Amino acid sequence: MQHINIGGGIPVNYLRDQTHASEISENEREMLGAKLTAAEMIESTIDAVRTAARQANAEHLLEDLEIVMEPGRAVIADAVTILTSVRNVKHRPETGEDWALTDAGYNLMLSMVMYQWYYHAIDATRAGESHDSRYRMAGPLCDGGDVYFDLHGDGHLPDCRLLPENIQVGDVIAMLNTGAYTMSQMTAYNGRPFPMAVLVEDDGSIEVIRKRDSYQDLLLNE
């Protein structure tokens, strides 16, 4: 035996802030809050293989054995944060709901609509304040599906996000753990130019790794 492929699917802990757990269904909460790391998965696999080989008197098969795995987004999910600005705040008296409308929709977070993928939101402008006020969130696209909640009511995404009370236009919302495929899945749908991307070095210095598109850039291939 030359190698064992233990596959992928290593979970990412998207729900580090458990104060938001009440807004998410129990099944989704368990998946989003998983704490299994790649190292732990490898160690548990090796232990299981050793035990099975020992019981079968086949430990010689493990000599020079190669462990193969695909950690996927578990490696880079926390390497990207999308910063989006609140462009409008409104209250709907007929439902009693407060809404926060941002300038980042599924043109930047396609997985949120395609797979109902949860990205944790915090108000970076007021990060030190309590996030205990419920807001429906939506993006800027002319599309009724450009929302941060589950339109189909399947419970994959929370109906509301917890943000500080009385958020203001201009507040910057940080969408955490948005690494893995984010830039490759971005779309200029609805005439939305791609945003700038920057790399923050260990010493705090910032390097622009992708310039902000202009509206003229949208016409380059026309």
Phi, psi and omega per residue, in radians:
M1 nan 2.226 -3.067
Q2 -1.704 -0.667 -3.124
H3 -2.681 2.832 3.018
I4 -2.185 2.217 3.102
N5 -1.718 1.951 -3.111
I6 -1.634 0.121 2.998
G7 1.346 -2.711 -3.103
G8 -2.296 -2.503 3.128
G9 1.341 0.388 3.095
I10 -1.182 2.181 -3.044
P11 -1.280 2.741 3.044
V12 -1.983 2.372 3.119
N13 -1.409 1.593 3.141
Y14 -1.450 -0.192 -3.020
L15 -2.069 0.970 3.135
R16 -1.163 -0.546 3.106
D17 -1.591 1.757 -3.047
Q18 -1.288 -0.124 3.099
T19 -1.135 -0.366 3.128
H20 -1.565 -0.064 -3.030
A21 -1.066 -0.571 -3.102
S22 -1.133 -0.334 -3.132
E23 -1.506 -0.036 -3.034
I24 -2.139 2.479 -3.140
S25 -1.064 2.726 -3.035
E26 -1.068 -0.753 -3.127
N27 -1.095 -0.782 3.132
E28 -1.171 -0.595 -3.126
R29 -1.086 -0.732 3.140
E30 -1.123 -0.703 -3.128
M31 -1.247 -0.801 -3.071
L32 -1.205 -0.467 -3.108
G33 -1.692 0.214 -3.115
A34 -1.053 2.484 -3.063
K35 -2.070 0.221 3.128
L36 -1.245 2.217 3.133
T37 -1.746 2.895 3.114
A38 -1.058 -0.721 -3.137
A39 -1.095 -0.731 3.138
E40 -1.157 -0.645 3.127
M41 -1.140 -0.726 3.116
I42 -1.124 -0.794 -3.116
E43 -1.083 -0.760 -3.128
S44 -1.178 -0.612 3.105
T45 -1.154 -0.797 3.132
I46 -1.055 -0.745 3.121
D47 -1.069 -0.751 -3.121
A48 -1.156 -0.721 3.138
V49 -1.143 -0.752 3.134
R50 -1.080 -0.748 -3.133
T51 -1.105 -0.790 -3.134
A52 -1.125 -0.723 -3.138
A53 -1.150 -0.685 -3.134
R54 -1.138 -0.741 -3.133
Q55 -1.156 -0.514 -3.139
A56 -1.622 0.087 -3.099
N57 0.955 0.767 -3.075
A58 -2.281 0.593 -3.111
E59 -1.119 -0.364 3.126
H60 -1.134 -0.373 3.136
L61 -1.242 -0.246 -3.079
L62 -1.581 -0.032 3.141
E63 -1.160 2.260 -3.136
D64 0.982 0.529 3.141
L65 -1.287 2.370 3.126
E66 -1.785 2.261 3.083
I67 -1.675 2.168 -3.130
V68 -2.000 2.366 3.108
M69 -2.665 2.818 3.073
E70 -2.126 1.653 -3.083
P71 -1.184 -0.429 3.071
G72 1.032 -2.366 -3.039
R73 -1.142 -0.263 3.123
A74 -1.066 -0.420 -3.120
V75 -1.404 -0.675 -2.953
I76 -2.156 0.089 -3.100
A77 -0.990 -0.732 -3.073
D78 -1.523 0.162 3.129
A79 -1.493 -0.169 -3.072
V80 -2.240 2.361 3.002
T81 -2.238 2.226 3.069
I82 -1.620 2.216 3.087
L83 -1.796 2.141 -3.133
T84 -2.243 2.534 -3.103
S85 -1.707 2.516 3.018
V86 -1.319 2.123 -3.113
R87 -1.773 -0.367 3.121
N88 -2.787 2.547 3.062
V89 -2.248 2.304 -3.128
K90 -2.511 2.725 3.095
H91 -2.017 2.313 3.117
R92 -1.822 1.800 -3.063
P93 -1.103 -0.479 -3.095
E94 -1.227 -0.406 3.123
T95 -2.025 -0.255 -3.087
G96 1.329 0.225 -3.066
E97 -1.669 2.536 2.981
D98 -1.738 2.453 -3.119
W99 -2.101 2.482 3.011
A100 -2.119 2.074 -3.112
L101 -1.824 2.223 -3.025
T102 -1.982 3.070 3.092
D103 -1.763 0.333 3.058
A104 -2.255 2.033 3.116
G105 -2.050 -2.664 -3.126
Y106 -1.313 -0.035 2.955
N107 -1.153 -0.423 3.104
L108 -1.897 -0.454 -3.099
M109 -2.198 1.150 -3.047
L110 -1.071 -0.607 -3.108
S111 -1.118 -0.426 -3.137
M112 -1.147 -0.538 3.112
V113 -1.638 -0.761 -3.089
M114 -1.155 -0.769 -3.048
Y115 -2.058 0.138 -3.044
Q116 0.895 0.808 -3.106
W117 -1.386 2.317 -3.084
Y118 -1.580 2.226 2.985
Y119 -2.091 2.245 -3.074
H120 -1.272 2.358 -3.094
A121 -1.967 2.317 2.987
I122 -2.320 2.627 3.064
D123 -1.439 1.766 -3.075
A124 -1.165 -0.464 3.119
T125 -1.195 -0.544 -3.080
R126 -2.269 0.796 -3.029
A127 -1.075 -0.467 -3.111
G128 -1.418 -0.109 -3.127
E129 -1.593 2.786 3.113
S130 -1.140 2.337 3.072
H131 -1.794 1.478 -3.065
D132 -2.352 0.234 3.094
S133 -1.862 2.345 -3.036
R134 -1.515 2.265 3.109
Y135 -2.315 2.333 2.858
R136 -1.316 2.412 -3.130
M137 -2.104 2.540 3.132
A138 -2.597 2.766 -3.141
G139 -1.645 -2.926 -2.990
P140 -1.679 -0.046 -2.995
L141 -1.322 2.649 3.080
C142 -1.427 1.151 -3.039
D143 -2.689 2.164 -3.113
G144 -1.108 -0.255 3.125
G145 -1.578 0.033 -3.097
D146 -1.503 1.226 -3.091
V147 -2.306 2.823 -3.114
Y148 -1.666 0.251 3.138
F149 -2.254 3.053 -3.042
D150 -1.563 1.899 -3.121
L151 -1.154 -0.447 -3.042
H152 -1.554 -0.074 3.083
G153 1.221 0.444 -3.130
D154 -1.479 -0.103 3.083
G155 1.434 0.186 3.134
H156 -1.269 -0.597 3.126
L157 -2.083 2.599 3.111
P158 -1.203 2.567 3.095
D159 -1.127 -0.623 -3.097
C160 -2.315 2.752 3.019
R161 -1.909 2.568 -3.141
L162 -1.605 2.091 -3.112
L163 -2.353 2.972 3.108
P164 -1.081 2.689 3.095
E165 -1.125 2.461 3.080
N166 0.976 0.912 3.054
I167 -1.079 2.708 -3.011
Q168 -2.072 2.679 2.985
V169 -1.018 2.306 -3.084
G170 1.773 -0.313 3.051
D171 -1.015 2.471 3.138
V172 -1.722 2.119 3.111
I173 -1.735 2.228 3.104
A174 -1.706 2.127 3.043
M175 -1.697 1.959 -2.971
L176 -1.512 2.776 3.029
N177 0.970 0.738 -3.117
T178 -1.683 0.298 3.076
G179 -1.238 2.945 3.139
A180 1.433 1.702 3.006
Y181 1.312 -0.015 -3.043
T182 -1.017 -0.925 -3.075
M183 -1.218 -0.619 -3.129
S184 -1.256 -0.369 3.141
Q185 -1.688 -0.091 -3.133
M186 -1.051 2.593 3.139
T187 -2.385 2.625 3.099
A188 -1.589 0.352 3.139
Y189 -0.880 2.453 3.114
N190 1.232 0.316 3.108
G191 1.221 0.621 3.134
R192 -1.758 1.936 3.112
P193 -1.101 2.623 3.101
F194 -1.167 2.504 3.128
P195 -1.420 2.948 3.024
M196 -1.242 2.604 3.016
A197 -2.161 2.346 -3.131
V198 -2.184 2.663 3.089
L199 -1.922 2.176 3.106
V200 -1.699 2.027 -3.118
E201 -1.357 2.944 3.141
D202 -1.033 -0.558 -3.116
D203 -1.512 0.106 3.118
G204 1.580 -0.124 3.109
S205 -1.238 2.701 -3.046
I206 -2.128 2.335 3.109
E207 -2.170 2.276 3.081
V208 -1.335 2.096 3.141
I209 -1.870 -0.168 3.018
R210 -2.671 2.152 -3.111
K211 -1.286 2.722 3.058
R212 -1.240 2.313 3.107
D213 -1.273 2.657 3.014
S214 -1.794 2.961 3.077
Y215 -1.135 -0.499 3.088
Q216 -1.124 -0.572 3.118
D217 -1.084 -0.485 3.139
L218 -1.145 -0.356 -3.063
L219 -1.735 0.031 -3.018
L220 -1.012 -0.657 -3.080
N221 -1.773 0.239 3.139
E222 -1.524 nan nan
